[in-house]
């Protein structure tokens, strides 16, 4: 029996459930918490996720080497956490999600430093050991700071941020362990998802830039840039750039397939409507639901100056995967001063 929708929403509200989109509940157990204490032996401060090693003394006196994973430097930097917070040779305490397939690995949400300060490594993480904390996660988890009724002169052409506490921000954030979908899947699609191995088959664990439509469910800021006959959609994750052709004659031409496909846009008042075809990315989401070669995707982006939000709907039509079109919704918010950072992803050692 699959978990309920309430469980899915609950897990999304856990510290870093959404931000750990590369690892997710397929690798770690977000319903459990483990704590370790030991000496930092190595630090790898990079995207897509920060890693550090800790030498722990087991109950029998033997030394154990733990691999501890945390959020990306893009997320941590926005929380005010930089690489100088941690040094090799220090003795620290760490709490987080235990790994499902390893007895000596975890995803860290809290870290206690030698001086007594506690580092909150995940949005919505709460202090466990100390009243002195480092790490401000509220910029990721509320609409706070968003301009309400502010300057709408640029319309859609600005940087938009994600409210990571709202499950609606992640319509394509799915996990093989946490799935409550009402997707009208074909028999072939159900079989493909059942055969999906979240480790061996998962292209999301490293630095491979994800394709459409999954890339639109990622948590990092996006930016629309007006290039005249084209609109550039910049996505911080993997430094992805989508080109939207504002040319009504484009559908008559031939295009090769690619992970992002070919996107053609048009305006309906203030709403940008984008139709995407020729997508070669093989997955609809991160739970192993496939995407067929003939899939068609229609997106609608509508800025709302009254709320400071960019409302979004995406409809996927794919007869090989769905028995009827599937429509999902989310929103971004405008937080002035936000910029698209360079992601600079580096594969794990």
N, C-alpha and C positions, 0 to 999 in steps of 0.2 A: 504494500500500500504506500502511495506517495504522500509526503508531508502535505499539510494543508496550506492554503494561501496565507493564513495567519502566521504560520511558521516561517514562510518565505519573507513576509514583511518584517517579522521579528528579527530574523537574521540580518536583513538589510539594515536594521536599526542598531545592530551590535557594533561596537567599535571596529571601524575599518572593514566591515563586511563588503562594502562596495568598493573601497579603495584598493583592496587586495585582489583586484579583478584578474590579475595574472595567476595568482595562486588559488584563492577561493577555497570553498569547502570540499572540493575534490581532493585537495592536498592536505588541508588542515581541518581540524574539528572546531568550528566556531561556537559550539554548544558547551565546550569544556575549557577549563583553564588549568595551566600548569605553571609552576614557579621553579626557577633554578637560581643558584648562586655560584659564581666562579670568577675566574680571571680571564680578561679579554686577551685572546691570542692573535686575532687578525681582524681587520676592518676593511670592508669593500663598500665604499660610499659611492653608489652609482645607480643609474636607472637600468632596468625597470624596477629593481628592488634593492634596498640596502641589505647587506649581509654582514654578520660578524660572528667570529668563533669564540666560544667560551669553554675553558677547561674546568670541568666540574669534578669534585671528589665524590664518588658514589658512597653508599652506606658501608660497603665492604672495604673502603679505602682505596679502591682503584680509580685511576683518572679516566674521565670520559670527555671526549671532545664533542661539543654540541655545535650545530649550525643553526644560527638564529637569523631569521628573515624579518624585515620590517617593510615599511612603505617605500615608495620611490622618493628620490631626493626632491622631485618636483612638489610632492605633497608635503614632505617634511619641511622644506624651506618656507612654504607658505604658512606653516604652523610656527615658524620662528626657530626651527631646529637645524643646526648646521653641523658639519663634520667635526668641528672642534669640541663637540659636547662629549665625545668618547675618545679614550686613548688606550692603546694596547698596554697591557700590564696592570690595568686597574681591576679592582675587585668590585663587581656589580651584582645586582639582583635583577632578574627579568621575569615578567609574567606575560602569558599569552596563550595562543591556541596550540595544542600539541599536534604534531604531524600524525597522519593516519598510517603511514607506512614506515615510519622510523621512530625508534625509541629515544633518539637523541637529536631531534629537530623540532623547531617551533616557529610560530609567527608572533613576534613581540608586539604587545600593545602598551606595556609599561616597563620602565627601567629605573632602578634606584641607583644613583651615583654615590661614590664614596663620601662626598661631602654632605649627603643627606637630601639632596634635591631629587625629585622624581620627575622623569621625562615622560610625557604623554605622547606616545608614538603613533597614535591613531585618532582620527576625528571621533569625538564623543567618548573617548577613554576617560575614566574617572580615576582619581588618585586612590592608591591602595595603601601606601606606607607613609606618605609625608604630606604636610600642609604646604611645603615649598615645592612648587611645580614649574616645569618648563614645557612649553608647547601649547599654543593657542589653537584649538580646533574649531572654534565657533564660526570662523570665516568659511569653513567648508560645509557646515551643517545647518545654517539658517539662511534666510533671505536678508539678514541684517547687513547693512551697508549697501544694499541695492537701492538705486535711485527710484523713488516712487513719484511718478508725474514729472520727472526731470526732463532734460533736454532730449527731445525726440528728433532733432534735426538730421541726425545721421541714420535714423531708422534702424534697419537691420545691420548696417555696416559699422560694427564695433566688436569688441571682445565680450563674449558671454560666458558666464561661469555656472557651475553646477551646485545645487543644494544636495549634498550627499546624504542628508538625513531623510530625504523624501524618497520612498520607494518608486514614485512615478518618474524619478530622474533616471531610472535604469530599466527601461522597458525591454532591453535586450540583455540584461545581466541575468543569465541563467546558469545553473550549475547542475551537474548530473546527480548530485546528492540532495540538492534543494530545488525541487521542481514541482510546481503546482501549475500546470498549464492547461488551459482550455483550448489549446491549439487544435484545429480540426485536421489532424495528421492523417495522411494516407497510410495504408498498411506497410508500404515500402519504407516510408519515413520513420514509422515506429520501430521497424526492424533495425534500421540504420542507427537510430538513437540507442536502442538496446545493446547494440554491438560496440558502441563508442567506449573507448578506454580513455579516461580523463587524464592519464599520464602519457601513455604511449602514442595516442592519436591526437593529443592536444597541441595545436599550433600556437596557442596563446601564452605558453609558459616562457618563451624566450623573447627575442627581439624581432620576430617576423611581423612586419606591419599588417594588421588585420584589414580585411576588406569589408565591403558593403554586404548586408546592412549592419553587421555587428559593430563596426567602428562608430556608429552613431549612438551606441549605448555606453561609450566610455566616459569617465568622470572628469577629464581634464578640460580646460577652457578651449573654446573655439572662436574663430574670428572670420567675419565676412569682409572681403576686400573687393571694391568695385573697380573692375578693369575695363569697363565699357561693354564690349561685346561678350565678355566673360566675367564671371564672378568666381573669385578664388575663395574656397573655404579651407582655412588653415586650422588644423587640429594639433594640439600640443603633443598628444601621444604619438610616439615614433616620428614626430615632425612630418606628419601626413598632410598632404595638400590635395584637395579635390578641386577639379576644374569644372565649373558649371557653364556650359555654352548657352548664351542667350541668343540663339539663332534658330528660328523656326524651320529653316531649310535643312538643318543637320540630320533629322531622322531619315532623309532620303539617301544619305551616304552610308557606306559600309564601314564598320568599326571592328577592330579586333577586341577580343575579350580581355579583361584585366580584373584584378581584385576589386578595384573601385568602380569598374564599369564605365559606361559613357553616360554623362548626365546632361540633360537639356532643361533649361529653366524658362519660366515665363512669370509675368506678374499678374495677379488678380487683386487689384487695389494695392494694399500694402503687404499682401501675402506673396511670398516667393514659393512657387510651385515647381518642384524638380522631379523629372521623370528619368529613372536610371535603368538601363538595360546592359546587356553584354558583360555581366558580372561573372568572373571566374572563381571568386572565393567560394569554397565548397560548403560553408556552414551558415545557417541562419542565426544561430546563437552559440552560447558556450556550453550547451548541454548535449551537443551531438546531433541536433536537428539539422538535416542537410539542406542545401540550397541547390535547386536545379539550374541547369544551364539556360533555360528559357525564362527564368524569373524576371518579373518586372516590379519595380519599386517606385512608388509615388510619395514624395515628401511635401509637407506644407509647413513653412516657417512664417509665423505671424508675430511681429513685435507689438507689445502693448505698453505704451508709455505710462498708462495709468497704474500698472502694477510693477513696472520695471522688468517684465518677463518677456521671453521669447517662447511662444507656444509652438509646439511641434507635434505633428502627426506623421506616421509612416505606415503605408499600406503595402504589403507584399503579396503579389499574386504569383503563385507557383503551383501548377497543377500536379507536379511530381511529388510535392511535399504536403500541400494543403488541399483539402477538398473545397475550400472557399477562401477568399482573400482574408488576410489577417491584418488588423489595424492596431497599432500601439501608439501611446502618447507619452510625452514628457514635456519638461520646460527647462529653459536656462534662465539665468537672471543677469542683469547688467550691474556690475560692480565697478564704478569708475576707478581708473588707475591700474586695473588688472592688465597684464600683458601675456602674450604667448611666449613661454620660455622654450629654450632649446632643450629637447629631451635627451639626445645623445645616448641612446640605449647601448648597453654593452652586455654581451652574452655572459652568462655565469661561467666561472672557472671550472 
